[in-house]
Amino acid sequence: MRALMNLAIEPAMKLFEVSTLVVVKPSQQAVKRVLKVMADTPMGAIRIVRDRYPMSRAHEVLSCVSLQPA
């Protein structure tokens, strides 16, 4: 499994699933992406996703759920 991380933003302590709407440049259509993000807090996970897609102005976080191991 590949997860987004940016240790400069937050330490990778928990796994979050972030659903976001991203504008695709050539067609300007919104595409839903579900990303796995390693961060310490939900807001840190959101910042990492926004850092990953900086050109999109249409970020809307639909959900951010902690995926704790069973």
C-alpha positions as CSV (number, residue, x, y, z in Angstrom):
1,M,0.0,0.0,0.0
2,R,1.3,3.4,-0.9
3,A,0.4,6.4,1.3
4,L,1.1,10.1,0.9
5,M,3.5,11.5,3.6
6,N,5.2,14.8,4.1
7,L,7.2,14.8,7.3
8,A,7.8,18.5,6.9
9,I,4.1,19.1,7.5
10,E,3.4,16.5,10.2
11,P,4.8,13.3,11.5
12,A,3.4,10.1,10.1
13,M,1.6,8.6,13.1
14,K,-1.8,7.5,11.8
15,L,-3.3,6.4,8.5
16,F,-6.2,8.6,7.2
17,E,-8.4,8.1,4.1
18,V,-9.1,11.5,2.5
19,S,-11.7,11.9,-0.2
20,T,-11.3,15.1,-2.2
21,L,-12.5,16.7,-5.4
22,V,-9.7,17.7,-7.7
23,V,-10.0,19.7,-10.9
24,V,-8.3,18.0,-13.9
25,K,-6.5,20.6,-15.9
26,P,-7.2,19.9,-19.6
27,S,-10.9,19.3,-19.2
28,Q,-11.6,21.3,-16.1
29,Q,-13.8,18.6,-14.8
30,A,-13.9,17.7,-11.1
31,V,-12.7,14.1,-10.3
32,K,-13.2,12.4,-6.9
33,R,-9.9,11.0,-5.5
34,V,-9.6,8.8,-2.5
35,L,-6.1,8.9,-1.0
36,K,-4.4,7.2,1.9
37,V,-2.4,9.7,3.9
38,M,0.0,9.2,6.9
39,A,-0.3,12.1,9.4
40,D,-0.8,12.8,13.0
41,T,-4.1,14.7,12.8
42,P,-7.0,14.9,10.3
43,M,-6.1,18.6,9.5
44,G,-2.5,17.5,8.8
45,A,-3.8,14.9,6.4
46,I,-5.8,17.5,4.7
47,R,-2.8,19.8,4.4
48,I,-0.7,17.0,2.8
49,V,-3.5,16.4,0.2
50,R,-3.6,20.1,-0.6
51,D,0.2,20.1,-0.8
52,R,0.0,17.2,-3.3
53,Y,-2.5,19.0,-5.6
54,P,-1.4,22.6,-5.4
55,M,-2.7,23.7,-8.8
56,S,-6.3,22.8,-8.1
57,R,-8.5,25.5,-6.7
58,A,-11.5,23.2,-6.1
59,H,-10.3,21.2,-3.1
60,E,-13.2,20.0,-1.1
61,V,-12.5,17.4,1.5
62,L,-15.4,15.0,1.6
63,S,-14.2,12.8,4.5
64,C,-11.2,12.2,6.6
65,V,-11.4,9.0,8.7
66,S,-8.8,7.4,10.8
67,L,-8.1,3.9,9.7
68,Q,-7.0,2.2,13.0
69,P,-5.8,-1.4,12.7
70,A,-8.2,-4.0,14.0
